[in-house]
Amino acid sequence: MCGFAAIAGTHQPALLEELARSLHHRGPDDGGVHHDPELMVGLACRRLAILDLAGGHQPMSSADGSLVIAFNGEIFNTPQLRAELEQEGVAFTTDHSDTELVLRLYERRGRAALDALNGMFAFVILDRRRRVLFGARDRFGIKPFYLARPGGGLAVASELRTLLRVPGVERRVDRQSLFHYLSLRFVPGERSILSDVQRLPPGHCFSYDLDRRDLVVERWYRLAFRPEHGVTRDEWAGRIREELRGAVDRWSLSDVPVACSLSGGLDSSAILGLLAETGRSDLRTYSLGFSGPEDAGLDELPLARALAARYGARHHEHIADPSELLDDLLQMVWALDEPYGGGLPSWYVFRMMSRDVKVGLTGTGGDELFGNYRRFVPFETGRLARLRGGDVRRYHFEPGYYFRDADKRSLLAGDGGAPDTAALLQGIYDASGSRSPRDSVLALDIATQLPDEFLHMTDRFSMAFSLEARTPFLDHRFVELVCSVPPALRTSAADPKGLLRGAVADLLTPEHLTAPKRGFVFPLGRWLRHELRPLAEHLLSDERLHAQGLFRPGLADRYLVPHLDGRVDDTERLWPLLMFQLWHLLYVEQGLVGRPNFSWQDIT
């Protein structure tokens, strides 16, 4: 795992070193830069050594110097692809580096190389013969990729805050992104929270002509639903078990120890059981609990302990409390790059894991593939079922705890007529290519919440501690198999994960098979009324809002005061607001280029 940056256009060579330093946490083991004065192109990279510890130095050049790559990620079918290329006469210079594998594959196949890659990746290649920069991002957006066009040139990086060191990249809040964020708790799609910075979407690649300075972005992968009929439920369960086991085996490829994040839920528990089934020794598990009897409903530590004991894993636990969250909150916001209003517990799991290992497997993606908390049900029952194609507006906003589009127009100062968030979601839902609501909701989740919330958080929190987080559920072979299951067999309203549970039942304890689904979240509603109250009152005060110029006054009276008084529970609105205000303080008001050196007490 690594972090990279590249710049095309007039720049000082010293800038490359600065960009590399900003990414040190993503790759503390090694680093380097490549400067091409003729083409006015520079590449910088920091490396976390996981495969071929001695031979994967980056940026890496081809034998004739015509290609140079900066690569972030892991390619889990490297052994097979390397053997294929060797049969074609390719001679490798490293022992088993996946970075060289990508470079050689591109050298032979160009853009078509992407179709062969199984893994998580983002990379940029300087192709001197064609005089282009070529870049690509993996199918589901596991690894990040940001772009900016300062002065009409091109700058790219693994993290947004790295690009803020490039002259000409400004810190202007993108009003449309803020509008969507307030409803979704994450920034969706190609736009970032800053007007000057864009994202390369999942499953997309680009080519930048160094002479004409033209940037062309294209989709190279699209998830398709092709239901395979005539297969029984038991046969599907067997195929899912076999393919998920293969994914876990592939995604545990490493020259260093691999551990498991273990919440006690079905997804992470299945990963541990399948990892044990592959014959891996030295199993290690890491789980999080909460202090206080009032949080017992969130705690899955007994389930995690039981499963770890079954497989003889070395089990580790951390108990989180509000004071610790406050102590770490600014560091979390800084690590996240962009505003994020979701859950934060993974910070503590990844920090704990990083003390022992460099690689951790997680269950991310399992929810989205198998029903995602029954999110498809409103499209199949009642009013929504009678609406052609479903109505995402009602589906997402009727629960009442998200900011509706109308709410935001009265909340934001001069929103400029931003397109409705509901329209954005509806367009993605309608483009699924399937008439099944279960498929369309899956496609919507995989295009939005998965990459822009969960994978975003997973990457930033793990890399903050120089830990590589892997997501075997997002092995594309497994995802494509799941999407070939007829939707009525894949999930159900009564038991969304019944098919997955049946596929891995023998790996789990009886308690796992009957345990209710628990969210992996902090008790933020209660904390906002107590420990976090002074911070929320300060950040949402009319005085600050007026100086900031993004929100209309009265926000605290409308949402915060009723919550503090216990009249309503507005956690789902207040927490994203609070997290945005903290992000704005660090990234815009303070204009930081490095970690904050002050605490939350200094804010209030």
N, C-alpha and C positions, 0 to 999 in steps of 0.2 A: 504494500500500500504506500502511496506517495501523495505529494502535492506538487502541482506544476503551474507554471506561468509561461506565457509567450507574448512577445510584442513585435509588431511589424510596423515600421515607420521610424522616423527620426527619434533616437533616444540615446542616452548616455549608457555605456557598458556598465557603469556602477549601478544603474537601476536594476539590472538583472540580479545582482548580489542582494540588493535590498528586497526584491520580490521573493527570492529564495529564503532569506531570513524570516520573512513574514510567515512562511509555511513550515518552519522548523518543527512545529509540533506534529505535523502530518508525517514527517520523516526524519527522525533524529539520528538515524544510523549513517546517513551518507547524503551527499548533495553535490551539485555541480551546475555550471552554466555553459551555454554554447552561444557564441556571438558570431554572426555572419555579416561583416561590414559591407560586403558587396550588395547583398540583398536587403540590408538594414533590418535584419531579423535576429531576435534573441530568444533563447529558450532557457528556462531555469527549472530546477527540480530538487525536491528533497525526498529521500527514500527511507521507508520503513522496511527493512529486509525481512522477507518472509520466505521467498523461494530463491534458490541459488544465492546464498548469503554473500558469497565472495565475488560473484560474477555479474551482478545486475546493475552496475554503476550507470547513472543517468545524468544528463541526456546521453543517449546511446546513438552511435552513428553506424551506418552500413559500411561494408568493407571499402567501397569506393568513395565514401563521403557524400554521396548524392542524397542520402536520406538521414534525417536526425529526428529522434522521437523523444518526447517527454510523456510518460505513461503513469496513470494512477489506476490501480485495481489489481485484479487477479483473473487469470484465464485458467479455468479448471479442467479444460480438455487439452492443455498444453502437451502432455506426453503423446496423445494420439495425433495431434496436428503436427508436432515436430517429426514424428515417425513418417507421416505422409510426405512432408517436405524433404526429408532426407532421402526417401525413395525417389523423389524427383530430382535429386542431385544437389540439394541445398546443403552447404557445409556451415554448421553453426560454430561460432567462436566461444560461446559460453556453454556451461555444462547443462543447465536446464532452465534458463531464464525465460519467463513468459514475456518480458519486454522485448527480448530479441525475437521471440516467436511472432509477436504482432508486427514487428518491423519487417521481418522476412516474408510474412504472409502478405503484407501490403505491397512489398516489392514485387511479388509474383502475381497478385490478383487485384491490386488496387482496392477500390471501394468494396468489391465483392468479398474481400477478406472478412468483412464484418459479419456476414451470414454464418461463418464457420465458428465464431467465437462463442464459447459458453462461459459466462462469468459476469463480473461487474467491472466496468471500466469507463474511463474517460481519458482521452489522449489527444495530442496534437503532433503532427509530423510535418517537418519542413522537407518538402520535395523540391530539391534544387533543379532537377531536370525539367520539371513542369513549371517551375517558378510559382509554386502555390504553397499555402499552408492548408493542410487537411486535418480536420478534427472530427471526433465522433464521441457519442455517449451511449451507454448500454441501453438495452431494450426497455427497462422499467425505471430508469433514473436512480439506480442505487448510488452511483457516484456523481458528484456535482460538476457543473461546467458553466462558468460565467463568461460573458463577452461584453466588451465595450468598444466604441469607435472614436477614441480621442483624436481630434484633428483629421478625421476621415481615414485614419489607419485602423489597426486592429490590436486589441489587447485581450488576452484570455487568461483565466486562472481557475484553480480549484475552489477558491473562496472569494466571496464578494469583497471582503475587507482588504485582500491583497490588491485588487484593482484600484482601491482608493489611494494607493501610493503612486499610481501612474498619473503624471501631469495631464490635466485636461478632463479627468473624470471627477464630476461634481457630486455633491451630497444633497441633491434635490429629491424630496419625497415624491414618488409617483402617486398622484391622487387616485387614479383608477385602481392601483394595487391596494392602497389603503382602504378604498371602498369595499373591495372584495374581502380583504383580510378581516374586516370587522364582522362579517357574517361567517366566514369559514375558519377563522383562527389561524390561517396560514395564507401566504401569498401564492395564488395559483398561476400556472402557465408560463409563457415565455417572458413576461415582464417581471422584473424584480421590484423590490420596494423602492429602488432608486431609478429615476428617469434615465440616467446615463448608463445603466447596466442592464443587460438582458441575460436570459438563460438559454443555453442550447437545450431544447426539449428532449425528454427520453426518446430513444429510438431514432434520433436525428443525427445527421452529419453535416459538415460544411466544407466548402472549398473557398479559399480566399486568394484571389489573383494578386500577386505581389506587384505586378506592373500596372494593372488597371485599378487596383484597390477595390475590386468588386467582391462582395461577400454573397455566396449562394448557400442557403440552408435547405436541406432536403430530408424528408423522412426516409429511413432505410428499413424500418420495421414497424409493422402494424399487427396487433393481436387480432386474431380471427376466431369466430365461433363456428365450428364445423361439427355439429353433433353426430356421434356415431351410434346408430341404433342397432338393436338386435343383440346387445350385450347385457347380461343380467347384472343386478346390483352386486351380487357376490363377486362376479368377475371383475366389475369395476373396482371394488374394494381391493382385490388382489393386485390389479394393475397399478392402482394408486400407491399401495404399499411398496411394490417393487420399484416404481419410478422415484418415489420420495426417498427410499433407501439409497438408490443410485445417486440422487442429488446430494444427500448428506455425505455419502462417500466421496463424491467429486469435490464438494465444497469444503472438505476437511483436508484437502491437499496442502501440505505445509512442511517446511523444514524446521519449524519451531512448534512448541506445544500449543494445542487447541483446547479451549474451554467452552462451556455452555452457560449462557444466561438462562436461568431457570426460574420462571415465575410461579410454577405450579399449575399453570393452565395447560390445556390440551396441546397447543402448538409447540411450545418449548419442551414440554415433556416428551412429545413424539420425537423431537430432534435428539434428545438425550438417549432415548431407547434405541433409536436407529443407529446412532453413533456407536453405542455399545455393541449392537448387533454386527457392525462392520468389523469388530475385533479390535477396536482401539483400546489401548491400555492407558493408564494414568488419566482417567476421567476426572474432570474438575468442574464443579458447578458453583454458581454464584446467585444469591437470592436476596431480595430486599423485603424488610418488614417495616411496620409503623409503630411508633411508641403510643401508648395510651389505650385503655380498654375500649374507648369510643370508636377506635379505628379497626376493631377486630373484623368487621365485615369486609375490609379491604385486604386482609392479611391471608396469603396463601402459603406461608412458611411451613405449616405442618405437611401439606401436600408435597412441597419441594423436598423437604427433609426425607420423607418416606421414599420418594423415587430415587433420590441420591443414594440412600442406604441400600435400596434394592440392587443398584448397579455398582456398589462399592466405590462411588465417586468421592473425591475429597471435596467436601461441601463447605461453602463459606457464606456467611450471612452478615447483613448490615441493617441496623435499625435506624430509621430516619425520624427526625423530629423537626418542628417548626424553626427552632433557633438555627439549626444547621442549614435549612433552606435559605433563611435570611442571609446567613454568612456567605453562601455560595451564589446567591441569586444574580448578582452583577456579573460574575464570571460566566454563568450560564448564558445570560443575555449576550454577552460579548462573543462567546463561542458559537452561538446560533447564526450569526451573520445577518439574519433578517428577523423581523418580528415573528414570534411564534407563541400562540396562546394555548397550546396543548399541555400534556402532562410532562413532568420533569423527572420521575423516578429513575429513568435509565442512567442519568448522570452518575448516580451513586453506584449502580451496578457496574458500569464501565470503569469507573475510578477504582473500584475494588478489584476488578479483573486485571486491570493494567499493572497492578503491583506484582502479578505472578506470570502473566502470559502476554503475548502480542496479538493473539487471534481469539475471537469469541463468536460462537454461533448463536443466532437469535431466531425466534419464531415469527419474525415480521413477515407479513404477507398471508399468513394462514387465515386470518379473519376475512380479508378481502376476497379470497378465492372461494370461501365456503359460507356465503350468506351475510357476513358482516353484520351481526346483531339484527338479522331479519330486516335489513334495510329495504328489501324488495317488496315486503308485504303490502305496504300502502298502494302499490301499483297493481295489486292483484285482488284487492278487496275494496268494497265501498265505492266512494266517488271516483277515486283515481283510476280504478279498473274500467270505468265507463268512458274515460277520456282517451281518445286515440293517441297512442304513444306515451301516455303518462304525463303528469304535470309536475315537473321538478319544483316549481315555485311552491306549490302546496306541500309537496313531500318534504322539502327541506325546512320551510319556514313555519308551517302550521304548529309544530310542537311549542312554539312560543318563546323558547329560550335563546334563539339566535336573533341578531339584529336583522330585521326585515329591510328590504330595499327602501321602503318609505321611511322607516326609522332613521336610516343613515342619512337620508337627504335632509332631515330636520336636525340631525346631529352634527354633520360636517359643515364647516364654513366654506362656502363656494366650491361644492363638489364638481362643478363644471359639467353636469349632466352625464356622469359616468354611466356606462351601460349596466343594466341590472345584473346582479350576481346570478339571479335565477335564470336569466337568458344565457349566460355563460354555461351554466350546468346543463341546461336543457339542450344546448347545441351538442355537447359531448354525449349526452344520453342518446340523442337521436341519431348520432353517427356511429353507433355501436355495430351496425350491420346485422342486428338480430331483432326479431319481433318479440322475443321473450324478455319481460321485465327483469328476470333474474340475470340474464346475460347483460342487459343494458346497464343495470346498476353496478354489476361487476366491472364493466368497461369504464363507467364513470369513476368508480373508486380507484381503479388502477391508473387512470389518467390524472387524477387530482389529489385526493387525500393521501394515497400511498406514497407517491414521489415527493409531493410538496409539503407534507406534514411528517409522516412517520419516517420515511427514509431520510428526509432532510435532517430531522432531529437525531436519528441513529448515526448518521455520518458525522455530524458536527460534535455530538457528545462523545462518541468513541474516539474520534481523532483528536479531541482536546486532550486526551490522555495517551496519545500515540498507540491506540488500540485499533486493530482492524476488525470491524464487525461484519459478519457474513450472514446471508439470508437464504438458506437452502430452499425455502418454499418458493423463491423467485428464480430458481433454475428454469430457464425458458422451456426446456423439455418437459418439466413437470407442469408448468403453467399451461402449456399447450395441451397436455393430456387432460388436465382438469377442464379446460374449455371445450374439449371434445365430448365430455360427458353430457348427455341430455340434461337440461337444467332441472327438470323434475326429479331426476335421480341424484344430481349433484348436491342439492340442498333442499330443505323444506322449512315451512314456517314453524312446524312443531319442533324440529330438531335440526337447526341449520348445519351443524357439523356432524350429523349422524353418519354420513358416508365416510368421512375422515376418521371418526372415532372407531367405526367398525374395522377400518383398515389397520389400525394400530392398537386395537384393544388389548391384545395379549402382551403388549409392551408396558402397559400401565397397571396401576393398582386399582382395586375395585372402587376406592374413593375417587380416583380421577374420573372414572366413567360416569359418576353421578353428581359430581361437584358442580354447583352453578357457576356461570361465567361471572368473573369479577373484573372490573376495570382496574388497570394498572395505573392508579392515579393517587395524588395527594388529596387530603381532605381540605381543599382550598376554600370552600365556602365558610367553614368554621374559622380557618386561619385568617381570612379577610376581616372577620369581625373582631379578631383579637390581635395576634402577633403582627399581622400585616396591615392593620388598620391605620397606623400613622403614615405609613408609606403611601397607601391608597389615597388618604385624605390630602396629602401634599401633592401628589402627582396629578390628581384630578381636580384640583382647586381652580376656581374661575381665574385667579391671577395667573397661574401657569398657562391655562388654556388660551387666555388673551395674548400672552407673550408668544406663544407657539404659533398661533394663527391657523390651526388646522381644524379645531372644533369650536362649536358655538358654546357660550357660557351656559351654565345650568345643568351640565352633565352630572355633577355630583348630586345635586338635589333630585334629579330624575331617577338615577339608578343606584348611587352609592348609599345615600342616607337611608332609603327604605330597606336596603339589605342590612346595613349596620343595626338598624332598629329591630330586625327580625321580622318585618312585615312581609317580605318576599325573599326568595333565594335567587339572586341575580348573578350567581357565580359565573355562569356561562357567558354573560356579557361583560362583567367587570374584569375577569382575569385577562382576556385578550386586550382590553383597554390598558390595564396596568402594565402588561408586558410590552405593548407598543410604546408607552410612555418611557419605560426604562430603555428600550432600544433607541428611541429618538434622543434621549438624554446623552447616551454614550456615543452614538454614531453621528448625530447631526449637531446637537448643541455643544457637546464637548469636542467633537471632531477627532476622536481618539484614533491613533494608528497602532496602538498596542493595548494590552490588557489594562483594564481600569485598576488604579492603585489606591482607590478609595472604597469605602464601605457604604452600605445602605444607610447607616446612621449619619453619614456625612451629607446625604441627600435631604433627609428630613430635618 
